[in-house]
Amino acid sequence: MSLSSNDVWVFIEQRSGKAADVSFELLCKSRKLAQVMGGKVKSVVIGHQVKELAEETFRYGADEALVIDHPALKQFRTLPYSKTLTTLVQQFTPRIVLFGATIIGRDLAPRVASATKSGLTADCTDLRIADVTYLRKEYKQLLLQIRPAFGGNIIATIITPDNPIQMATVREGVMEMHALENYQHGALTAIPYVPDPLDEIVEVIEQHREENHVNLKAAPIIVSGGYGMRTKENFRLIHELAHVLGGEVAGSRAAVDAGFIPHERQVGQTGVTVRPKLYIAVGISGAIQHRAGMQESNKIIAVNIDPDAPIFSISHYGIVGDAMEVLPRFIEVYKNKLK
C-alpha cells in the first residue's frame, strides 16, 4: 500500500437509490476537513442504477464520485460491499474514510479497516484536523476522532497516528447538512465490479423493512421529558405542550427506561442526536449522555426543580420549578397566544 493522499472519502449509504441523510451530513463535514488538509472530497457510491445519486453528492461537497454500479450490488450485502470498498482503499489510499454509524456502516467499516490495517473509531460525535505531538513525536494533520466514552461520563479524543488511513463511523444528526447553492459537477469515475464466487454465499431472498414514522431530526420544535416527570400520567403534559406548539415529543434515557416513552423518541448518546430551533427539556437533569444528543439546538429552555442541574449550564433560558406547576402554565399561555 502506497502512502495515503489527503483525500477524504465518504461511503454513501443508500437504499433503492435514496441516500441516508448521514451520508450527506458527512460530505458537508468532509469539505471542512479536506480544506484544512488541502485534499479533495470523494463520495463512494456502490449499488445499481445509482448515477443520479452519485451526481447528487456534488450538491453536498463531493469533488469526485467513485461509482461501482452492478445488478449484484443492488441490495447491501456484507461480502461484496466490503470486498469492493477494501479494494478501492488499497488502490487509492485516501487519508480519511467516513461511514455513518448505522447498521450498515457498523457492519462495513470494521471489515474494511481490518483488511486495510487502518485506524477506526466508532460512534464519533465530532471530527477535527490538528497537528499532534504524541510520545515526543510530531504528527501533521491527524484526524481527531471525538466521542463520548466510559458510559458518556467523559468526551474522549482518539488518534491513530501509526495508521496512514484513518476511518471513523459518525453518529447520525451530529453534523450539519447544507446543500451548496453554487456547486460544480465533479467527475464521475466508474469503477468496474469484479464478481467473486464468495459474494454469492449470502443471497437476499426477500426484504421487509418498516419505515420509522418518528423523525426527530427534522423537527423544528422538540419537547423532551425526563425521569423528573415522575409518572407516565404526568408525561402526558409533555405530549400536550408539544401538541400546542406543533412540535415532537422526546425523552431522556431515564424516561425510556421508566416506560414513559418509546425508545425511538430517545434523545442522547444511545438515542437520536437532534438540533432543532427550540428544545424544551423538562425534568431532565442534563447528564452528559443526554447533552451529547441535543446541545447543538438553536435555543434550549430547561425546566427543573434542582437549581444545580447540569442542564442549566447549556440552556439559554432556565426555569427552576416543579414541572407539574410550570407546564400547565406554559400550555395555557401558548393556547391563548396561538389562537
N, C-alpha and C positions, 0 to 999 in steps of 0.2 A: 504493500500500500504506500503510495507516494504521500508527500506532505500535503496537508489539507489546505484548501483555499480559504478565503474569508467569506465565502457564501453561506447564507442561511437558508436552509430548506424547510419547507412546511409540508407534512403529509396531509393531503386534502381528503378528509373522510367524507364519503358520500354514500347515499342510498338512493337507488333509482335515479341517479343523475342530479340529486339535490345535495348540496354540501351542508355539512354540520356547521352551525354558527361558529363553533370554537375554531374551526379551520380558518375562517375569515378573521377572527379575532387575532389569531396567531400571525397571520400575514401582516396585519396592521402593526403589531409589536415588532415583527421581524424587520420592517422598514427602519425603525429606530435603531435596532441592533446592528443592522448592516451598514447604516450611515456612520456609526461610530468606528466600525472596522474597515470601512472603505470597500465593502463587498457588495454582492448582489443578492436579491431575494428570489428564490426559485420555488415554485409550487410543484409538488409531485402528485400527479393525478392518475390513479390506477382504476380501471373499470372498463365498461363497454359503452360506446357512443357517448363519450364524455368530452368531446371537443368544445361544446358550448360552455360546459362547466370550467374547463381549462381557461377559456377566454375570460370568463367572469373573474378569475383570480387576479387578472391585471387591474381590475377596478379597486382591489384592496391592497395593491402594492407589489405584486409579483413582477419581476423583470423578465422572467422566463418561466415557461411551464414545461415540465418534463411529462410527457403523456404516454402511458402504456395502455393501449386500447386493444381489447381482445374479448371475444364472447366468453371465454373461460374465466374472465375476471369480472363478469357482470355482478356477481354477489361476492361479498367478502368471505374468503376462506384463508385460514391462517397460513398454510404452507405456500401456496403460490404468491400471496401478497408479500410475505416475509422474505421469500427467496428473491423475488423481483426487486424489492427495495434494498436488500442486502447487496445484491449485485451492483446496483446503481451507486450505493455509497462507497463500495470498494473501488469502483471505476473512477468516480469523480471526486471523492474525498472532500465533501463540504466541511466547513468549520463547525456548523451547528445544524442539528436536525430536531425539529419540534413536532410533537404529536399532541392531540387533545387527550386529556385524562379521562377518556371514555372507555366503554367496554372494549371497543376495537383498538383504541390507542394503547390501552394497558396490556392487550394481548400482543400487539405488533412490536411496540418499542423495545421491550426487553429481549426479544428474539433477535432483532436487528442489532441491538447494542452488543449482545453476547457474541454474535457471529463476526462482528467487525471490531471487537475489543474496544468499544467506545465507552466513555463515561456516561452514566444515565442517572438522573434524579427524577423521582416520581412526584406527581401532585404538586407542582410548583404553583405559587401564587404571584410570583414576580420574577423577572429576569433582567439582568443588567450586564454591561460590559465594563471591566475595570482591569487595571494593572495590579497584580498581587505579588507581594513578597511572602514566600512560604518556605520554611526551613532554609532561610538565608539565600534563597534563590529567587530571582525576579522572573515573573511570567507576564507577558504582554497580552492585553486584551483577552482575558479569561472570561468565560461565561459564569456569572454569579447566579446560582440556582437557589432561589429563596422559597422556603416552605415552612409551615408550622411543623414542630417536632415535639416529641415527648407528650403526646396527647394534646398538643396545641398550647402547652404551657410556655414554650419559647418559640421564637422565629429563628430558624437556622439558615445560614448562608453556606451553601455547599459548592465546592470547586472540584474539578477533576483535572489537575494540572498535567498529569502524566499521559493524558489521552489526547491525541491530536483532534479527534472528533468528539464533540460534546453533545449529548442528547438530553432531552427533557420532555416529560409529559406535563401539560399545564391544565389546570382546572378550568372548566367552562365558566365564562362570565367574568373572570378576573381581569381580562384585558379589554380595553375599549375597542369597539368595531366601528370604523368610519370609512365609507366608500370615498374614493378620491373623486373630486369634481373634474379635475383635468388630469387624465391619465393617458399613457401611451400603450398601445397594444404591443406587448412584448413578443418574443419569439416562441412559437410552438414547436417544441422539439419532440418528434415521435421516436419512441424507444421500442424496438421490437420485443414482443413477448416470446420467450423461449420455453416451450412446454417441457414438462418433466413428468414421467410416469408417477412419481411420488405425489404430484399435485392432485391426482385423482383418488387418493386414498380416502379422502372425505368428499362426499357428494351431497349437495343440498337438494333434498327431495321436495320438501315444502317449507315455506317460511310463513310464520304467523307473527305479526307484530302489532301490538296495541299502542296507539299513539298516546302520549301523555297530554291530557287535556289541561294540566296546570302549567302555565308558563310564567313563572315569577320573574324571570329575567327580563321579560318585555313589559312588565307592569310599571307604570309611572308612579303609582302610589301603593305602598305596602303598609299594612297594619299588622304588626307582629306581636304575639303574646308569649309570655314565658311561664315558668312554674309559679311565679308570683301571682298568677290569676287564681291559683288555689284549687279550683274545681272546673270540670268540663262545662258545668252550667254557667259559671262565671265567664268562661271563654266565649260564650255567645255575645258578650259585649264587644269583643274583638270583631266578630263577624258583622255585628250591627254597624259599628263605626266604619268598617271597610265598605259596607254597602252604601252608607250615606255619602262617603267620599268617592265612590266609584273605583275603589282600589281592590287589591288582592289581599287575602288573609295568609299569614305565615306564622311561624313559631320557632322557638329555640329547641335544641335537642331535649332539654329537660321537659318541655311541654309535649314533645312527641313521645318520650319515654313514659310520661304520665297518662298518655292516651287522650290528651286534649285535642290533638290534631294529627292527621296522617303524615307519614314520612315525606311524601312528595312535596310537602309545603315547608319542610325544614330549611332554615337558613343557617349557614355556618360551615365550619370546616368539613363536617361529614354530611353536609346538605348542599344547598344551592348557594352560589355566590351572586349577589344582586347589586345593582347600582341605580335605584330609582331616583326620581326627582324628590320624593318625600318618603322617608322611612320613619314610622312611628313605632317605637319599641316600648311595650307596656309590660311591666312585671318581669323584665329581663335584666339580670344583674350585669351582663356585659363581659362575660369571661372571654378570653382571647379567642377561643374556638368560635364563638358567635361573631365577634367583631371582625374576624377574618372574612366573613361572608357578607358584610354589609357596610363596612367602614368607608367605602367609596361613594356612598349615597350622597346626593347633592345637598339635601337637608335632612337632619336627624332630630326628631323630637323624642325625648325619653321621659317616661313616667315610672317612678319607682319610689317605694316608701323609704328606702335606705338612702340617705344623703351621700353616703360614701360609695355607692355602687359604681363600679368601673365604667358603666355605660355613659355616665355623665362626662367622662373625660374626652369622649369623641362626639358628644351630642352638641348640636347648635343651640338647642333650647331644652332646658330640663325642668321638670315639674316634680317636686318632692311631695308625694301624697299617696293615699290609698287609691288604687286603680278603680275600686268599686264606687268611689265617690267622684273621681275625676272623669272617668269615661262617660257616665250618663250626662254630665255637663257638656262634654265635647259633643256628644251625639245631639243633644237638644239644641245647642248653638248652631251646629252645622245644618241641622234640619231647617232651622229658621232662615239661616243665611242663604241656603241653596234652593229655597222655594222659588 
